């Protein structure tokens, strides 16, 4: 019970931070939407992700694990279907210039918006798990 509650809190916080970081991730409805999104997301990651991982195991082996971001993007797409107040749309990345390292401005379509959102969500959840590791 404690681990399920922890996952719900992690995914709720990760949804909040992802919506703050990415322009294409929109959450409307306040705290209730984040909690409901965390509950649905934790259920999807516990039930759907193992099934999709087994089905796409050959692709995951060929891509050396990078296909898992596509699996996470599919789970985020299912989340946007189940929770209508959460949406991920195409956006334009404004670019980044840091210490001589330049990333130019570019357009991100819907598919890659889900991929970037899954990447950010995975990084945040992984960081939160690392923080609470005993």
N, C-alpha and C positions, 0 to 999 in steps of 0.2 A: 504494500500500500504506500509505503514511504517513497519507494523508487518511482512509482507511477505519478505521485504528486510532484516529485522532483522533476520528472520529465515534462509534466504539464507546465510547471513554472518556467523551466528552461525554454520551452518552445514559445511560451507567451512572451517572455522577455526578448527572445530572438526575433519574434515577429515585430515587436515594437521597435527594436533597433534596426531591423532590416527596412522597415517603413521610414525610419529617420535617415538612413544612409542612402537608399536608392530612390531616385525620382519616380520610377515606374511602379513602385510598390505603394499601394494606397489602402489604408484601413480606416473605415468610418464606423462610428458607433461607440467608441470609447472602450472602457475597461472590459465590459461584457464581451465585446467582439474579440479582444485579445485573449481572454480566458477561454471562450468558446473555440477560437482558432487553435489555442494550445492544446485543448482536449482533443479536438478532431485531428490535429497534426500528430499528436502522440499515438492516437489509435491507428492512424494511417501508417506511421512508421513501425508500429508493432505488428500490424497484420499484413499490409500491402507490400511493404518493402522487402520482407523475406521472400514472398512469392515472386515478385518481380526480379529479385536478385538470382533466384534459382532459374527462372525462365531465361534470363539474359546472361547466364554464366559464361557461355562461349564468347560473347561480345565483350564482357568485362575482362576476360582473360586476354583477348586479343589487344584491347586498348590499355592493358596494364592498370585497370581499375578506374580509368577516367570515365567510363560509361556510367558509373555510379552517380555522377552529377546529372545525367539525363534521367535516371531513376528518381532522384530527388526532385527534379523539375516536374516529372509526371505526378509525383505526390503533391507538389505545390499546386499543380493544375487541378487535381482532384479537390484540394482544399478550397480553391476559389469557386469550384462548383458547389460544394457543400455549404460554405459560409459566403453568402452573397455580398457581405460588407467588406470582404477582402478581395482586392483586384490587383493584378500585375499586368501592366501595359507597356507598350513600347515607349522608349524615351531617348533623349539625346544626351550622351555623356559630354560634359562641358570641357573635358580635358584636364590635364594635370601637369604642373611644372614644379619639380622639386629637386633642388640641388643639381641642376643640369640634366636631370632625367625628365624627358618630355613625352607625355602621352597626348596625342592630338585629339581634337573634338571629333566624335563619331556617333552615328545613329545606331541604336540597338533595337532590333525588331522584337516581336513578341516571343519567339522561341528563345532567343538569347537573353531576353529579359527574365524569363523563367530560369535559365541556366545561371545567370549572375545572381539572381535571388536565392537559388539553392546553394550556390557557393558561399554567399554571405551568411545565410542561415546556418550552414554546416560549420563555418568558421566560428560563429558566435556560440553555437551549442557546444562545439568542441572546447572552446575557451572556458565556458561556464563549467563543463564537466571537469576540466583540468583544475579550475579554481577550487572545486569542492572535493577533489580527490583526497583520500585519506592517506 
